[in-house]
Amino acid sequence: MTLGRYLEYAIRRSPEENLFALAQRIPGVHYERFDVYEVPVASVSRRPAPEGFDIRVVGPESVDDLARCRGPRDLFEQRFSVLQDRCVAAMDGSGVVGFEWLSVRDERREPLMPLRFEIPASHAYAYDAFVLPAFRGRGLWAGLVRELAGAAGELGRPYVFSHVSRYNELSQAAHRGVGFTRVSSFRTVGLGGVGFTLGAKPRRDAGAS
């Protein structure tokens, strides 16, 4: 991209979008804006998985399959054994093709950004959703959400919430498409591993309507 084209593109973006783009290019610098989306478990319909796939909660015995799909094995082992998180996976005959994680710990720290937050007693936190590119567009992520909602309900959590990047329009639309609504937003800022949160807390008070 030429300098002229880059400047033209930068002018069309908001100052915050330019700040985000700049931070992506500087090692040790982090800036991002997130929207907090939540959905009542009772409003998520339980439907069969897309034909040819099995979507269900999996445990530590599936670590190797999850790692083959995407991600470091030791991280997944830690999520199961130390954090006691739950995982929902989508599978076909070849193995795991997608997954998403669910946490109900009182406090959570995001390892990839300067963010620490509480999980209310009424909520479960859904994170790290992934579907292999070859299997996208088949309704698998919506199926993962339905199973996550079921798992949250079994744990006595009537709401599921997620943090969605303001700059990821596809994820924003996908969350709205399965019934999530935006309830707040916040910014994360970091420099050299030290960071803080700006704006609304990335959570809602338990029992809020």
C-alpha positions as CSV (number, residue, x, y, z in Angstrom):
1,M,0.0,0.0,0.0
2,T,1.4,3.4,-1.0
3,L,1.7,6.2,1.6
4,G,-1.1,8.1,-0.2
5,R,-3.5,5.2,-0.2
6,Y,-2.7,4.5,3.5
7,L,-3.4,8.2,4.4
8,E,-6.6,8.1,2.4
9,Y,-7.7,4.9,4.3
10,A,-6.7,6.4,7.7
11,I,-8.8,9.5,7.0
12,R,-11.9,7.4,6.5
13,R,-11.4,5.6,9.8
14,S,-12.2,7.0,13.3
15,P,-9.4,8.3,15.5
16,E,-10.0,5.2,17.7
17,E,-9.7,2.8,14.8
18,N,-6.4,4.5,13.8
19,L,-5.1,4.2,17.4
20,F,-6.0,0.5,17.4
21,A,-4.3,-0.1,14.0
22,L,-1.2,1.8,15.3
23,A,-1.0,-0.2,18.5
24,Q,-1.1,-3.5,16.5
25,R,2.2,-2.5,14.8
26,I,4.1,-1.5,18.0
27,P,5.6,-4.4,20.1
28,G,4.6,-4.3,23.7
29,V,1.7,-1.8,23.1
30,H,-1.9,-2.8,23.5
31,Y,-5.1,-0.9,22.8
32,E,-8.5,-2.3,22.0
33,R,-12.2,-1.6,22.6
34,F,-14.6,-4.4,23.5
35,D,-18.3,-4.7,23.7
36,V,-19.8,-6.9,26.4
37,Y,-22.5,-9.1,24.9
38,E,-24.9,-11.3,26.9
39,V,-27.7,-13.7,26.3
40,P,-30.3,-15.3,28.7
41,V,-29.8,-19.0,28.8
42,A,-33.6,-19.5,28.7
43,S,-33.8,-17.7,25.3
44,V,-31.3,-20.0,23.5
45,S,-33.2,-22.8,21.7
46,R,-31.7,-26.3,22.0
47,R,-31.7,-27.7,18.5
48,P,-29.9,-30.7,17.0
49,A,-26.4,-30.1,15.7
50,P,-26.0,-29.6,11.9
51,E,-26.2,-32.9,10.0
52,G,-22.9,-34.8,10.1
53,F,-21.6,-33.2,13.3
54,D,-21.7,-33.9,17.0
55,I,-21.6,-30.9,19.4
56,R,-21.2,-31.6,23.1
57,V,-19.3,-30.9,26.3
58,V,-15.8,-32.6,26.3
59,G,-13.3,-33.1,29.1
60,P,-9.6,-33.6,29.6
61,E,-9.6,-36.8,27.6
62,S,-10.1,-34.6,24.5
63,V,-7.0,-32.4,25.0
64,D,-5.1,-33.9,22.1
65,D,-8.1,-33.6,19.7
66,L,-8.6,-29.9,20.7
67,A,-4.8,-29.2,20.2
68,R,-4.9,-30.8,16.8
69,C,-7.7,-28.4,15.9
70,R,-5.9,-25.3,17.1
71,G,-4.0,-24.3,20.2
72,P,-1.2,-25.4,22.6
73,R,-1.9,-28.6,24.5
74,D,-0.5,-27.3,27.8
75,L,-2.9,-24.3,27.8
76,F,-5.9,-26.6,27.3
77,E,-4.7,-28.9,30.1
78,Q,-4.4,-25.9,32.4
79,R,-7.9,-24.8,31.6
80,F,-9.3,-28.2,32.5
81,S,-7.1,-29.0,35.6
82,V,-6.4,-25.6,37.1
83,L,-9.1,-23.3,36.0
84,Q,-11.8,-26.0,36.0
85,D,-13.3,-24.5,32.8
86,R,-15.7,-26.3,30.5
87,C,-15.3,-26.8,26.8
88,V,-17.8,-27.5,24.1
89,A,-16.5,-29.1,20.9
90,A,-17.9,-29.7,17.4
91,M,-16.8,-32.9,15.8
92,D,-17.1,-34.8,12.6
93,G,-15.6,-38.1,11.6
94,S,-12.1,-36.7,11.4
95,G,-12.1,-35.2,14.9
96,V,-12.6,-31.8,16.6
97,V,-13.3,-29.0,14.0
98,G,-14.4,-26.2,16.4
99,F,-14.7,-25.4,20.1
100,E,-15.6,-22.7,22.6
101,W,-14.8,-22.4,26.4
102,L,-16.9,-21.6,29.4
103,S,-15.7,-20.2,32.7
104,V,-17.6,-19.6,36.0
105,R,-14.6,-18.6,38.2
106,D,-15.2,-15.6,40.4
107,E,-12.3,-13.7,38.8
108,R,-10.7,-14.1,35.4
109,R,-7.6,-12.8,33.7
110,E,-7.3,-12.6,30.0
111,P,-3.8,-13.8,29.1
112,L,-3.6,-12.0,25.8
113,M,-4.5,-8.5,27.1
114,P,-4.2,-6.4,30.2
115,L,-7.6,-7.3,31.6
116,R,-8.8,-8.8,34.9
117,F,-12.5,-9.0,35.6
118,E,-15.1,-10.6,37.8
119,I,-17.7,-13.1,36.7
120,P,-21.0,-12.5,38.5
121,A,-22.7,-15.4,40.2
122,S,-25.5,-15.1,37.7
123,H,-23.3,-15.4,34.6
124,A,-20.9,-17.7,32.8
125,Y,-18.2,-16.3,30.6
126,A,-17.8,-17.8,27.0
127,Y,-14.4,-17.3,25.4
128,D,-11.9,-18.5,22.8
129,A,-14.4,-19.6,20.1
130,F,-12.8,-21.2,17.0
131,V,-14.1,-23.1,14.0
132,L,-11.7,-24.4,11.3
133,P,-12.0,-22.3,8.2
134,A,-13.2,-25.2,6.0
135,F,-16.2,-25.7,8.3
136,R,-17.3,-22.2,8.8
137,G,-20.7,-21.1,7.5
138,R,-22.4,-24.3,8.5
139,G,-24.0,-23.2,11.7
140,L,-21.4,-24.9,14.0
141,W,-20.7,-21.8,16.1
142,A,-24.4,-21.3,16.7
143,G,-24.5,-25.0,17.8
144,L,-21.6,-24.4,20.2
145,V,-23.4,-21.4,21.7
146,R,-26.5,-23.6,22.2
147,E,-24.5,-26.2,24.0
148,L,-22.6,-23.6,26.1
149,A,-26.0,-22.1,27.2
150,G,-27.1,-25.6,28.2
151,A,-23.9,-26.1,30.2
152,A,-24.3,-22.7,31.9
153,G,-27.9,-23.5,32.8
154,E,-26.8,-26.8,34.4
155,L,-24.3,-24.8,36.5
156,G,-27.1,-22.5,37.7
157,R,-26.0,-19.5,35.6
158,P,-29.0,-17.9,33.8
159,Y,-26.8,-15.7,31.6
160,V,-23.8,-16.2,29.3
161,F,-21.6,-13.2,28.3
162,S,-18.7,-12.7,26.0
163,H,-16.2,-9.9,25.1
164,V,-16.3,-9.0,21.4
165,S,-13.9,-6.7,19.8
166,R,-15.5,-3.5,18.5
167,Y,-13.5,-3.9,15.3
168,N,-14.6,-7.4,14.6
169,E,-17.8,-6.8,12.7
170,L,-18.3,-10.4,11.7
171,S,-18.2,-11.5,15.4
172,Q,-20.5,-8.6,16.4
173,A,-23.1,-9.7,13.8
174,A,-22.8,-13.4,14.7
175,H,-23.4,-12.7,18.4
176,R,-26.5,-10.6,17.6
177,G,-27.7,-13.3,15.2
178,V,-27.9,-15.9,18.0
179,G,-29.6,-13.6,20.5
180,F,-26.8,-11.8,22.3
181,T,-27.3,-8.1,23.1
182,R,-24.7,-5.5,23.9
183,V,-24.9,-4.4,27.5
184,S,-21.7,-2.3,28.0
185,S,-18.3,-1.6,26.5
186,F,-14.7,-1.0,27.8
187,R,-11.2,-0.3,26.5
188,T,-8.0,-2.1,27.4
189,V,-4.7,-0.2,27.3
190,G,-1.3,-1.8,27.9
191,L,2.4,-1.0,27.6
192,G,5.2,-3.4,28.3
193,G,2.9,-5.9,30.1
194,V,1.4,-3.3,32.4
195,G,-2.2,-2.4,31.6
196,F,-5.5,-1.1,32.8
197,T,-9.2,-0.9,31.7
198,L,-11.0,2.3,30.7
199,G,-14.7,2.8,30.7
200,A,-17.5,0.6,32.0
201,K,-16.5,-2.5,33.9
202,P,-16.6,-5.6,31.6
203,R,-19.5,-7.2,33.5
204,R,-23.0,-6.5,34.7
205,D,-24.1,-6.7,38.3
206,A,-25.7,-10.0,39.2
207,G,-29.5,-9.9,38.7
208,A,-29.4,-6.8,36.5
209,S,-32.2,-6.7,34.0
